[in-house]
Amino acid sequence: MEDEIKDVEKLMIIEQELKGFMEILGNAADEIIRQDVSKYPIFVLHKQTIALGVPIVVREKHETNWSINASTLEEFSVKNLIVKNKIDGFRKTYKSSKSHLCVFVLSDIGAQFIFIPRKA
């Protein structure tokens, strides 16, 4: 139970740290959809070097704790991060990009998807 509370606290901290980047992420999500790249933008939040998505926030340049890459469900599928038989389930749980941003967090508590509400 105590570990779960710590994990929730960490996720709240992550959400707080992302607040300054919500406009950038929202604009990127809108462009991914508008340009017909994907209906399912995914932002990868990480501290290590990864080969996934396109960097949009580099933590060293922005003096923040996290780097953020823009990716898509299709890239996650091609790289087998979401296996083919789980894609439909993911699409069903994916929240509207008009109201939420999908963030894949790579952290010390593991890798997990979170949906962060967009501010209108």
Residue, then its C-alpha position, 0 to 999 in steps of 0.5 A: m500500500e505504501d509503495e502505491i502511494k509513493d507511485v501516485e505521488k511520483l505521477m503527480i510530480i510528473e504531471q506538475e513538471l509537465k505543466g510548463f510544456m502542455e502548450i507545446l505538447g498540445n500543439a504537437a498532438d494537434e499537428i500529428i493529427r492535422q497532418d494525418v500522421s496518426k490519430y493516436p499521438i503519444f508523448v514519451l517522457h524519459k531521462q535516458t537516451i532513447a530511439l523512439g519518436v522525435p525529440i520536442v523537449v530536450r531536458e538539458k536545453h530546457e533545464t528540466n528533469w525530463s526529455i519528451n519525444a513525440s511518437t504515435l501508436e503506429e510507431f509503438s506497434v512497429k517497434n513491438l512496444i504494443v503487441k498487435n493483439k493489444i492495439d484495439g484495446f489500447r485504442k479503446t482506452y485512448k482518451s480523446s486528444k482534444s481533452h487529454l494527452c497520452v504520455f508514456v512515462l519511462s521512470d524508476i517506477g517502470a514504464q506506463f501510460i498516463f493521460i493528462p487532461r489538456k487545459a482549455 
